[in-house]
Amino acid sequence: MIIDFSLILKSIPYVLTGLPYTLGISVLSFIIGNFFAILLAFMRMSQKPWLKYPARIYISLMRGVPMLVVLFILYFGLPYVGIQLPALLCALIGFSTVSAAYMAEIFRSSISAVDKGQWEAARSLGLPQKPIIRHIILPQALRIAVAPLGNVIIDMVKSSSLAAMITVPDIFQNAKIIGGREYDYMSMYILIAFIYWVLSFILELLQGQVEKRLTVY
């Protein structure tokens, strides 16, 4: 048989032991990346060249370099200059820095989509710049950004499989181990594809609920 269902059923518990790594890398990198992304978005929109151009260069660089290359530089390249980082930390740094570049453009476009009248009305009330951004502009921009940010977190969950290339014991790495031991990679790849689909489907449902609540609000 091309697919060994009995092997798939027996392997599920072991494969799922890597789930905390898969979700941990994805969620933590998403949260950390969001903080950097908001900062990068405002730097990108700044009229000051010393803020604007470094942000543009960073965003262009991180969007243009494959994630696998970034992970290899962090895990295999840094030891050549005397810096040895754990594989899990390399994965967190890599996914956070790359995702921040994509999310920065999402936030930039979302902030730009907020009606300029909101800025003018807030300034006419004499509000300072920071409270305007924090309490008026960002809440509206976040509502606009929910759908594209949902796509980012789903993509990060799937892309987290690349962490297996630097020995992080996530679900993909565990599936590879069983596939090599049992000489049946096809069954393991079918299993892992199903698990990633289930995770993505759950995130789609959560995204839909968040969109509904923000729309009502």
Secondary structure, 3 states (H helix, E strand, C coil): CCCCHHHHHHHHHHHHCCHHHHHHHHHHHHHHHHHHHHHHHHHHHCCCHHHHHHHHHHHHHHHHCCHHHHHHHHHHHHHHHCCCCCHHHHHHHHHHHHHHHHHHHHHHHHHHHCCHHHHHHHHHCCCCHHHHHHHHHHHHHHHHHHHHHHHHHHHHHHHHHHHHHHCCCCHHHHHHHHHHHHCCHHHHHHHHHHHHHHHHHHHHHHHHHHHHHHHHC
